[in-house]
Amino acid sequence: MNTPYRNASIAARDLAVVWHPCTQMKDHERLPMIPIARGQGVWLYDFDGQRYLDGISSWWVNLFGHANPRINAAVREQLEQLEQVMLAGFTHEPVLTLSERLVHILPAGLTRCFYADNGSAAVEVAVKMSFHYWQNVGRPHKRRFITLSNSYHGETLGALAVGDVELYKKVYQPLLMDVITVSSPDCFLREPGCSWEEHSRRMFAAMEQALAEHADDVAAVIVEPLVQCAGSMRMYHPLYLSLLREACDRHGVHLIADEIAVGFGRSGTMFACEQAGIRPDFICLSKGLTGGYLPLSVVVTTETVYQAFYDDYTRLTAFLHSHSYTGNPLACAAALATLAIFEQDRVIERNRILARRMGAATAELAGHPHVAEVRQTGMILAIETVRDKASGGIYDWRERRGLRAYEYALAQGALLRPIGNVIYMMPPYVIEPEQIDWLAGVARGAVDAACA
Ligand SMILES: *Cc1c(COP(=O)(O)O)cnc(C)c1O
């Protein structure tokens, strides 16, 4: 079926009409666009018969491989029943079963599920809900948000405002609401000899201060629990989340946990918040929610928040927010099949073995002259490359060394898409231990290619 050299003709057609995400399109004057014909398990196949191991789970969404038979079957079955119905005034079996399942597996007390269709939209929902909650309970001055430096919460204007990745945000600054930014507990920046736990504790002082100073004006703190993924996979200790939960309670401020990237096993536990034993007031989920099949997101919140909106219509306290595809049945069916796989295959347990293998397979890279750190949280492993290890001198971003690593990996048959100078692995959970070893070898070569 795959006649050779079809890639080029398809790529040419593509570049005539498609504007790609997060891309300087001019790069494709040199960089080939890769048309993917099909996926199977961890592999993506192009039209010229090349295959690529999906080492970053297609932007962190895929959990159980491409064309997973169980998820395929679930979506197919749902397709025969109902493809879509509006969720206002109507409901359907997949959305209510999914909601029951989520409430069951999430930290106790998160009982109300509000759906949207992508991660940024979920962040918008959580931000609006928190703000609106305080309006409804007669605290209208609580309208600001506290966020961490180097955080990422999506691309729509509200989500961009509460994020802090300059590359994505700076140009739009005039359009964005003003937020309070507190230094991230990012443990890459800890002093030599300081543990992750101690660094995270020390960094909490700035958060405590911001809360003490602004609590009367602040609706919520929003964080990515344990890993700032788009912010170069920077990580911190669960202690920070425990301290944050306690302080938010003490100051009467909501806690929004954006687990869009780290949820569903990425952090090593089903949800990252579990590692701190906390329950946020809002949790945002997307990406792995459908196993990487279909766009769906959900914000799950507490009974307290829900009740603040529950009243006679004419009091105008309802949350009048909607998206056309909210709670799409096909996406919910994919999500249910995904949750079933977690249970049936004891995925979290198996992932512990895979995570150890990822660590072992990349351990020697820590000694590489251009590697400042190899860090890991669960199924996320990141390699921080530097120009000069002794001084910590970093590469100028204009050198685009990550791009060299990307091209090297593709030539080897692996999809690794570095963020700046950080090369990372975030594979589907169906990856085999031997494939992890192979991918680690590619990553090692990619480091050499980037730092040559
Ligand atoms: C990807 C991501 C988002 C945005 O989700 P989209 O579906 O891409 O809009 C928000 N927060 C975090 C932590 C993410 O990783």
The ligand as an SDF file (V2000), in Angstrom:
LIG
                    3D

 15 15  0  0  0  0  0  0  0  0999 V2000
   -1.0790   20.6780   27.4190 C   0  0  0  0  0  0  0  0  0  0  0  0
   -1.3680   21.4150   28.6780 C   0  0  0  0  0  0  0  0  0  0  0  0
   -2.4270   22.3300   28.7520 C   0  0  0  0  0  0  0  0  0  0  0  0
   -3.2480   22.7250   27.5690 C   0  0  0  0  0  0  0  0  0  0  0  0
   -3.9720   21.6740   27.0130 O   0  0  0  0  0  0  0  0  0  0  0  0
   -4.4300   21.8000   25.4720 P   0  0  0  0  0  0  0  0  0  0  0  0
   -5.3140   20.6130   25.2740 O   0  0  0  0  0  0  0  0  0  0  0  0
   -3.1690   21.7240   24.6580 O   0  0  0  0  0  0  0  0  0  0  0  0
   -5.1430   23.0880   25.3300 O   0  0  0  0  0  0  0  0  0  0  0  0
   -2.6840   22.9130   29.9770 C   0  0  0  0  0  0  0  0  0  0  0  0
   -1.9570   22.6230   31.0610 N   0  0  0  0  0  0  0  0  0  0  0  0
   -0.9390   21.7420   31.0290 C   0  0  0  0  0  0  0  0  0  0  0  0
   -0.1860   21.4360   32.2750 C   0  0  0  0  0  0  0  0  0  0  0  0
   -0.5980   21.1320   29.8270 C   0  0  0  0  0  0  0  0  0  0  0  0
    0.4570   20.3090   29.7760 O   0  0  0  0  0  0  0  0  0  0  0  0
  1  2  1  0
  2  3  1  0
  2 14  2  0
  3  4  1  0
  3 10  2  0
  4  5  1  0
  5  6  1  0
  6  7  2  0
  6  8  1  0
  6  9  1  0
 10 11  1  0
 11 12  2  0
 12 13  1  0
 12 14  1  0
 14 15  1  0
M  END
$$$$
